[in-house]
Amino acid sequence: MTEVPDLDGRVAVVTGGARGVGLGYCKQLSARGAQVVVNDLGEDGRPPQEALDVASDLRATGGHCVADGNDVSTWTGAGALIEHALEAYGQLDILICNAGILRDRVIATMSEQEWDAVINVNLKGSFAPLHFATAHWREHSKQIGAPVDARVVLTTSEAGLYGNASQTNYAAAKAGVAAIGVAAARELRRYGVKVNVVAPRARTRLTIGTFGDFGDRSGFDYWDPDNVAPWIAYLVGPNGGHISGQTFVVGGGRVELMEGWQRVSVIEQDERWLVDELSQASSRLFGDRKTVPPRFPDMGLPPSVAMAANQ
């Protein structure tokens, strides 16, 4: 089935766009008529060969696409990326922050460099492009005297939503991304910018490095990274403009709407608690709920992997 070109005239920036789910986003957006800036980390700001190949392939199929090699984990690189999009196409309508890395290690042996690298790429690498894009949209909104119609999709992970052993750096970064999504959706509403967060469930370099090359590829391949792209295209397209401040897990043919940090119970009295009183009252707070971390969700992982995630 041919994709409907409902993004004609729209300009999209995709970080981490040369491989994995990011590549699927670029292909989907281009097929729907968007002009795409494929960002992936290169040397000295030059696009890596993978990004150049993606841009070339999309242009060969009639798309409009340029490659970008700026480092979005730096303030300078993120600003240069947004400026590149504006110079290439004269506007910016869609920002998809997808760049990410892993440096898995148990807490006791994790190095400062492993912590900083993951926080910088995953968390700062989401906020920094958003910062410069927002500055542009705010100024543009002032110039036209009306809200802009812009969309942002930030990439979290189920490790950030549920927590995962040996990934405290990654879980912290991705939980932070989910929090940015809610806060930014509230803040940018006045400018006409819709912000949502997606946790892809797919076979990528990151998941292969953690779980191995799992999944049955015969028939419908649930773990194909291209399965995530249609939901992204819906969120940034004309029919998804009523959705903002939401978090989704997307993979295979499945879309899950998530809600986190909701109040589940309360104990209260009209004076300060005593410790002995709380030791008695805490059972009312938990009720029949467990007092250990919740189970990591069943994602169809190999049994040994699923068991390790819930230890």
C-alpha positions as a Markdown table, in Angstrom:
| # | Residue | x | y | z |
|---|---|---|---|---|
| 1 | Met | 0.0 | 0.0 | 0.0 |
| 2 | Thr | 1.3 | 3.4 | -0.9 |
| 3 | Glu | 1.8 | 5.8 | 2.0 |
| 4 | Val | -0.5 | 8.9 | 1.9 |
| 5 | Pro | 1.6 | 12.1 | 1.5 |
| 6 | Asp | 0.1 | 13.9 | 4.5 |
| 7 | Leu | 3.4 | 15.5 | 5.5 |
| 8 | Asp | 4.0 | 17.5 | 2.3 |
| 9 | Gly | 5.8 | 20.7 | 3.1 |
| 10 | Arg | 6.8 | 19.6 | 6.6 |
| 11 | Val | 10.4 | 19.5 | 7.7 |
| 12 | Ala | 11.5 | 16.8 | 10.2 |
| 13 | Val | 14.7 | 16.3 | 12.1 |
| 14 | Val | 15.5 | 12.8 | 13.3 |
| 15 | Thr | 18.5 | 12.2 | 15.6 |
| 16 | Gly | 20.0 | 8.7 | 15.5 |
| 17 | Gly | 18.3 | 8.5 | 12.1 |
| 18 | Ala | 20.8 | 6.3 | 10.2 |
| 19 | Arg | 20.0 | 2.9 | 11.7 |
| 20 | Gly | 17.4 | 1.0 | 13.7 |
| 21 | Val | 14.1 | 2.6 | 14.5 |
| 22 | Gly | 15.4 | 6.0 | 13.5 |
| 23 | Leu | 16.0 | 4.7 | 10.0 |
| 24 | Gly | 12.4 | 3.5 | 9.9 |
| 25 | Tyr | 11.2 | 6.9 | 11.0 |
| 26 | Cys | 13.2 | 8.6 | 8.2 |
| 27 | Lys | 11.8 | 6.3 | 5.6 |
| 28 | Gln | 8.2 | 6.6 | 6.8 |
| 29 | Leu | 8.3 | 10.4 | 7.1 |
| 30 | Ser | 9.9 | 10.7 | 3.6 |
| 31 | Ala | 7.4 | 8.4 | 2.1 |
| 32 | Arg | 4.6 | 10.7 | 3.5 |
| 33 | Gly | 6.2 | 13.8 | 1.9 |
| 34 | Ala | 8.3 | 15.3 | 4.7 |
| 35 | Gln | 11.7 | 16.8 | 4.1 |
| 36 | Val | 14.0 | 15.0 | 6.4 |
| 37 | Val | 17.3 | 15.8 | 8.1 |
| 38 | Val | 19.0 | 12.5 | 9.0 |
| 39 | Asn | 21.2 | 13.1 | 12.0 |
| 40 | Asp | 23.7 | 10.6 | 13.2 |
| 41 | Leu | 27.0 | 11.1 | 15.0 |
| 42 | Gly | 30.0 | 11.7 | 12.7 |
| 43 | Glu | 33.5 | 13.0 | 13.1 |
| 44 | Asp | 34.1 | 16.8 | 13.3 |
| 45 | Gly | 30.4 | 17.4 | 12.5 |
| 46 | Arg | 30.6 | 15.5 | 9.2 |
| 47 | Pro | 27.8 | 13.0 | 8.6 |
| 48 | Pro | 28.8 | 9.3 | 8.9 |
| 49 | Gln | 28.5 | 7.2 | 5.8 |
| 50 | Glu | 25.3 | 5.5 | 7.1 |
| 51 | Ala | 23.5 | 8.9 | 7.2 |
| 52 | Leu | 24.8 | 9.9 | 3.8 |
| 53 | Asp | 23.6 | 6.6 | 2.4 |
| 54 | Val | 20.1 | 7.0 | 3.9 |
| 55 | Ala | 19.8 | 10.5 | 2.5 |
| 56 | Ser | 20.9 | 9.3 | -0.9 |
| 57 | Asp | 18.5 | 6.4 | -0.9 |
| 58 | Leu | 15.6 | 8.7 | 0.1 |
| 59 | Arg | 16.4 | 11.2 | -2.6 |
| 60 | Ala | 16.6 | 8.3 | -5.1 |
| 61 | Thr | 13.0 | 7.5 | -4.3 |
| 62 | Gly | 11.8 | 11.1 | -4.8 |
| 63 | Gly | 12.3 | 12.3 | -1.3 |
| 64 | His | 14.0 | 15.4 | 0.0 |
| 65 | Cys | 16.7 | 14.6 | 2.5 |
| 66 | Val | 20.0 | 15.8 | 3.9 |
| 67 | Ala | 22.4 | 14.1 | 6.2 |
| 68 | Asp | 23.8 | 15.7 | 9.4 |
| 69 | Gly | 26.7 | 14.6 | 11.6 |
| 70 | Asn | 26.4 | 17.0 | 14.6 |
| 71 | Asp | 26.8 | 15.7 | 18.1 |
| 72 | Val | 23.5 | 16.3 | 19.8 |
| 73 | Ser | 24.9 | 15.5 | 23.2 |
| 74 | Thr | 26.6 | 18.9 | 23.1 |
| 75 | Trp | 25.0 | 22.3 | 23.2 |
| 76 | Thr | 27.0 | 23.4 | 20.1 |
| 77 | Gly | 26.2 | 20.3 | 18.1 |
| 78 | Ala | 22.5 | 20.5 | 18.9 |
| 79 | Gly | 22.3 | 24.1 | 17.9 |
| 80 | Ala | 24.1 | 23.4 | 14.7 |
| 81 | Leu | 21.7 | 20.6 | 13.8 |
| 82 | Ile | 18.6 | 22.8 | 14.2 |
| 83 | Glu | 20.4 | 25.6 | 12.2 |
| 84 | His | 21.2 | 23.1 | 9.5 |
| 85 | Ala | 17.5 | 22.2 | 9.1 |
| 86 | Leu | 16.5 | 25.8 | 8.9 |
| 87 | Glu | 19.2 | 26.6 | 6.4 |
| 88 | Ala | 18.4 | 23.6 | 4.2 |
| 89 | Tyr | 14.6 | 23.9 | 4.2 |
| 90 | Gly | 13.7 | 27.2 | 5.7 |
| 91 | Gln | 11.6 | 25.9 | 8.5 |
| 92 | Leu | 11.3 | 23.2 | 11.2 |
| 93 | Asp | 8.0 | 21.4 | 12.0 |
| 94 | Ile | 9.0 | 18.0 | 13.5 |
| 95 | Leu | 11.7 | 17.0 | 15.9 |
| 96 | Ile | 12.3 | 13.3 | 16.8 |
| 97 | Cys | 15.0 | 12.8 | 19.4 |
| 98 | Asn | 16.1 | 9.1 | 19.0 |
| 99 | Ala | 19.9 | 9.1 | 19.5 |
| 100 | Gly | 20.9 | 6.7 | 22.2 |
| 101 | Ile | 23.7 | 4.5 | 23.6 |
| 102 | Leu | 24.2 | 1.9 | 26.2 |
| 103 | Arg | 27.1 | 1.3 | 28.7 |
| 104 | Asp | 25.7 | -1.5 | 30.8 |
| 105 | Arg | 27.4 | -2.1 | 34.1 |
| 106 | Val | 26.4 | -3.1 | 37.7 |
| 107 | Ile | 26.3 | -0.1 | 40.1 |
| 108 | Ala | 29.4 | -1.2 | 42.0 |
| 109 | Thr | 31.7 | -1.3 | 39.0 |
| 110 | Met | 30.2 | 1.5 | 36.8 |
| 111 | Ser | 32.7 | 4.2 | 36.0 |
| 112 | Glu | 32.1 | 7.9 | 35.9 |
| 113 | Gln | 32.7 | 7.9 | 32.2 |
| 114 | Glu | 30.1 | 5.2 | 31.6 |
| 115 | Trp | 27.6 | 7.2 | 33.7 |
| 116 | Asp | 28.3 | 10.5 | 32.0 |
| 117 | Ala | 28.3 | 9.1 | 28.4 |
| 118 | Val | 24.9 | 7.5 | 28.7 |
| 119 | Ile | 23.4 | 10.6 | 30.5 |
| 120 | Asn | 24.9 | 12.9 | 27.9 |
| 121 | Val | 23.7 | 11.1 | 24.8 |
| 122 | Asn | 20.3 | 9.9 | 26.0 |
| 123 | Leu | 19.2 | 12.7 | 28.3 |
| 124 | Lys | 21.1 | 15.8 | 27.3 |
| 125 | Gly | 20.9 | 14.6 | 23.7 |
| 126 | Ser | 17.2 | 14.8 | 23.9 |
| 127 | Phe | 16.9 | 18.2 | 25.8 |
| 128 | Ala | 19.6 | 20.1 | 23.8 |
| 129 | Pro | 17.9 | 19.8 | 20.4 |
| 130 | Leu | 14.5 | 20.5 | 22.0 |
| 131 | His | 16.0 | 23.6 | 23.6 |
| 132 | Phe | 17.1 | 25.1 | 20.2 |
| 133 | Ala | 14.0 | 23.9 | 18.4 |
| 134 | Thr | 11.8 | 25.5 | 21.1 |
| 135 | Ala | 13.7 | 28.8 | 20.9 |
| 136 | His | 13.0 | 28.8 | 17.1 |
| 137 | Trp | 9.3 | 28.0 | 17.6 |
| 138 | Arg | 8.8 | 30.6 | 20.3 |
| 139 | Glu | 10.3 | 33.3 | 18.1 |
| 140 | His | 8.3 | 32.2 | 15.1 |
| 141 | Ser | 5.1 | 32.2 | 17.1 |
| 142 | Lys | 5.8 | 35.8 | 18.1 |
| 143 | Gln | 6.5 | 36.8 | 14.5 |
| 144 | Ile | 3.3 | 35.3 | 13.1 |
| 145 | Gly | 1.2 | 36.3 | 16.2 |
| 146 | Ala | -0.2 | 32.8 | 16.5 |
| 147 | Pro | 0.8 | 29.3 | 17.7 |
| 148 | Val | 2.9 | 27.2 | 15.4 |
| 149 | Asp | 1.9 | 23.7 | 14.5 |
| 150 | Ala | 5.0 | 21.7 | 15.5 |
| 151 | Arg | 5.5 | 18.2 | 16.9 |
| 152 | Val | 8.1 | 16.6 | 19.1 |
| 153 | Val | 8.7 | 12.9 | 19.8 |
| 154 | Leu | 11.2 | 11.9 | 22.5 |
| 155 | Thr | 12.5 | 8.4 | 22.9 |
| 156 | Thr | 12.4 | 6.7 | 26.3 |
| 157 | Ser | 12.8 | 3.0 | 27.0 |
| 158 | Glu | 11.0 | 0.4 | 29.1 |
| 159 | Ala | 14.2 | 0.3 | 31.2 |
| 160 | Gly | 13.4 | 3.9 | 32.1 |
| 161 | Leu | 9.7 | 3.2 | 32.8 |
| 162 | Tyr | 10.3 | 0.0 | 34.9 |
| 163 | Gly | 13.9 | 0.0 | 35.8 |
| 164 | Asn | 16.4 | -2.7 | 34.8 |
| 165 | Ala | 19.3 | -4.2 | 36.7 |
| 166 | Ser | 22.8 | -3.2 | 35.3 |
| 167 | Gln | 21.3 | -0.3 | 33.5 |
| 168 | Thr | 21.0 | 2.4 | 36.2 |
| 169 | Asn | 22.6 | 5.0 | 33.9 |
| 170 | Tyr | 20.3 | 4.2 | 31.0 |
| 171 | Ala | 17.3 | 3.8 | 33.2 |
| 172 | Ala | 17.9 | 7.2 | 34.8 |
| 173 | Ala | 18.4 | 8.9 | 31.5 |
| 174 | Lys | 15.3 | 7.4 | 29.9 |
| 175 | Ala | 13.2 | 8.1 | 32.9 |
| 176 | Gly | 14.4 | 11.7 | 32.7 |
| 177 | Val | 13.4 | 11.8 | 29.0 |
| 178 | Ala | 9.8 | 10.7 | 29.9 |
| 179 | Ala | 9.7 | 13.4 | 32.5 |
| 180 | Ile | 10.9 | 16.0 | 30.0 |
| 181 | Gly | 8.1 | 14.9 | 27.7 |
| 182 | Val | 5.4 | 15.7 | 30.2 |
| 183 | Ala | 7.0 | 19.0 | 31.4 |
| 184 | Ala | 7.7 | 20.2 | 27.8 |
| 185 | Ala | 4.1 | 19.3 | 26.7 |
| 186 | Arg | 2.8 | 21.6 | 29.4 |
| 187 | Glu | 5.3 | 24.4 | 28.7 |
| 188 | Leu | 5.1 | 24.4 | 24.9 |
| 189 | Arg | 1.4 | 24.2 | 24.6 |
| 190 | Arg | 1.2 | 28.0 | 24.5 |
| 191 | Tyr | 3.4 | 27.9 | 21.3 |
| 192 | Gly | 1.3 | 25.2 | 19.6 |
| 193 | Val | 3.9 | 22.5 | 20.0 |
| 194 | Lys | 2.8 | 18.9 | 20.9 |
| 195 | Val | 5.2 | 16.7 | 22.7 |
| 196 | Asn | 5.0 | 12.9 | 23.2 |
| 197 | Val | 7.3 | 10.1 | 24.3 |
| 198 | Val | 7.7 | 6.7 | 22.8 |
| 199 | Ala | 9.5 | 3.6 | 24.1 |
| 200 | Pro | 10.3 | 1.5 | 21.0 |
| 201 | Arg | 10.1 | -2.3 | 21.4 |
| 202 | Ala | 12.3 | -3.5 | 18.5 |
| 203 | Arg | 15.5 | -5.3 | 17.5 |
| 204 | Thr | 18.2 | -2.7 | 17.3 |
| 205 | Arg | 21.9 | -2.5 | 18.0 |
| 206 | Leu | 21.1 | -1.6 | 21.6 |
| 207 | Thr | 18.7 | -4.5 | 22.3 |
| 208 | Ile | 20.9 | -7.0 | 20.4 |
| 209 | Gly | 23.8 | -6.0 | 22.6 |
| 210 | Thr | 21.7 | -6.5 | 25.8 |
| 211 | Phe | 19.5 | -9.5 | 24.9 |
| 212 | Gly | 21.1 | -11.0 | 21.8 |
| 213 | Asp | 19.6 | -11.4 | 18.3 |
| 214 | Phe | 16.3 | -12.7 | 19.5 |
| 215 | Gly | 12.9 | -13.0 | 17.8 |
| 216 | Asp | 11.4 | -15.2 | 15.1 |
| 217 | Arg | 11.8 | -13.5 | 11.7 |
| 218 | Ser | 9.5 | -15.9 | 9.8 |
| 219 | Gly | 6.0 | -14.6 | 9.2 |
| 220 | Phe | 5.3 | -11.3 | 10.9 |
| 221 | Asp | 8.5 | -10.2 | 12.6 |
| 222 | Tyr | 7.3 | -8.6 | 15.8 |
| 223 | Trp | 10.8 | -7.2 | 16.5 |
| 224 | Asp | 11.3 | -5.5 | 13.1 |
| 225 | Pro | 12.3 | -1.9 | 14.0 |
| 226 | Asp | 10.2 | -0.6 | 11.1 |
| 227 | Asn | 7.0 | -1.6 | 13.0 |
| 228 | Val | 7.4 | 1.5 | 15.3 |
| 229 | Ala | 7.5 | 4.1 | 12.5 |
| 230 | Pro | 3.7 | 4.2 | 11.6 |
| 231 | Trp | 2.8 | 5.3 | 15.2 |
| 232 | Ile | 5.5 | 8.0 | 15.0 |
| 233 | Ala | 4.1 | 9.2 | 11.6 |
| 234 | Tyr | 0.6 | 9.3 | 13.1 |
| 235 | Leu | 1.7 | 11.4 | 16.1 |
| 236 | Val | 3.5 | 14.0 | 13.9 |
| 237 | Gly | 0.9 | 13.9 | 11.2 |
| 238 | Pro | -2.3 | 16.0 | 10.8 |
| 239 | Asn | -4.5 | 13.5 | 12.6 |
| 240 | Gly | -2.3 | 13.2 | 15.7 |
| 241 | Gly | -2.4 | 16.9 | 16.7 |
| 242 | His | -4.8 | 16.4 | 19.6 |
| 243 | Ile | -2.3 | 14.2 | 21.5 |
| 244 | Ser | 0.3 | 15.7 | 23.8 |
| 245 | Gly | 2.1 | 14.8 | 27.0 |
| 246 | Gln | 1.6 | 11.1 | 26.6 |
| 247 | Thr | 3.9 | 8.1 | 26.8 |
| 248 | Phe | 3.6 | 5.0 | 24.7 |
| 249 | Val | 5.3 | 1.7 | 24.3 |
| 250 | Val | 5.3 | 0.6 | 20.6 |
| 251 | Gly | 6.4 | -2.6 | 19.0 |
| 252 | Gly | 5.1 | -5.2 | 16.5 |
| 253 | Gly | 1.5 | -4.5 | 16.0 |
| 254 | Arg | 1.0 | -3.2 | 19.6 |
| 255 | Val | 0.7 | 0.3 | 21.0 |
| 256 | Glu | 0.5 | 0.6 | 24.8 |
| 257 | Leu | -0.5 | 3.9 | 26.5 |
| 258 | Met | 1.5 | 4.3 | 29.7 |
| 259 | Glu | 0.8 | 6.3 | 32.9 |
| 260 | Gly | 3.5 | 6.6 | 35.6 |
| 261 | Trp | 3.8 | 7.9 | 39.1 |
| 262 | Gln | 0.1 | 8.0 | 39.9 |
| 263 | Arg | -1.0 | 8.1 | 43.5 |
| 264 | Val | -2.1 | 4.6 | 44.5 |
| 265 | Ser | -2.9 | 5.0 | 48.3 |
| 266 | Val | -2.6 | 7.4 | 51.2 |
| 267 | Ile | -2.3 | 7.2 | 55.0 |
| 268 | Glu | -2.9 | 10.4 | 56.8 |
| 269 | Gln | -3.6 | 11.9 | 60.3 |
| 270 | Asp | -3.9 | 15.4 | 61.7 |
| 271 | Glu | -0.6 | 15.4 | 63.5 |
| 272 | Arg | 3.0 | 14.3 | 62.9 |
| 273 | Trp | 3.5 | 10.6 | 62.7 |
| 274 | Leu | 5.6 | 8.7 | 65.3 |
| 275 | Val | 7.9 | 6.0 | 63.9 |
| 276 | Asp | 6.1 | 3.3 | 65.9 |
| 277 | Glu | 2.8 | 4.5 | 64.5 |
| 278 | Leu | 4.0 | 4.3 | 60.9 |
| 279 | Ser | 5.3 | 0.8 | 61.4 |
| 280 | Gln | 1.8 | -0.2 | 62.2 |
| 281 | Ala | 0.0 | 2.0 | 59.6 |
| 282 | Ser | 2.3 | 1.1 | 56.7 |
| 283 | Ser | 0.4 | -2.1 | 56.0 |
| 284 | Arg | -2.6 | 0.1 | 55.2 |
| 285 | Leu | -0.5 | 2.0 | 52.7 |
| 286 | Phe | 0.6 | -1.1 | 50.8 |
| 287 | Gly | -2.6 | -3.2 | 51.2 |
| 288 | Asp | -2.1 | -6.3 | 49.1 |
| 289 | Arg | 0.6 | -4.7 | 46.9 |
| 290 | Lys | 4.1 | -6.0 | 47.0 |
| 291 | Thr | 6.9 | -4.0 | 48.6 |
| 292 | Val | 9.5 | -5.0 | 46.1 |
| 293 | Pro | 10.2 | -3.5 | 42.6 |
| 294 | Pro | 7.4 | -4.4 | 40.1 |
| 295 | Arg | 8.1 | -7.1 | 37.5 |
| 296 | Phe | 9.6 | -6.1 | 34.2 |
| 297 | Pro | 6.8 | -6.6 | 31.6 |
| 298 | Asp | 6.6 | -9.8 | 29.5 |
| 299 | Met | 7.9 | -8.7 | 26.1 |
| 300 | Gly | 8.3 | -12.1 | 24.5 |
| 301 | Leu | 12.0 | -12.2 | 25.5 |
| 302 | Pro | 13.9 | -15.5 | 25.8 |
| 303 | Pro | 13.0 | -17.1 | 29.2 |
| 304 | Ser | 16.6 | -16.7 | 30.5 |
| 305 | Val | 16.6 | -12.9 | 29.7 |
| 306 | Ala | 13.1 | -12.4 | 31.2 |
| 307 | Met | 14.1 | -14.2 | 34.4 |
| 308 | Ala | 17.3 | -12.1 | 34.7 |
| 309 | Ala | 15.4 | -8.8 | 34.3 |
| 310 | Asn | 13.1 | -9.7 | 37.2 |
| 311 | Gln | 15.7 | -10.9 | 39.6 |
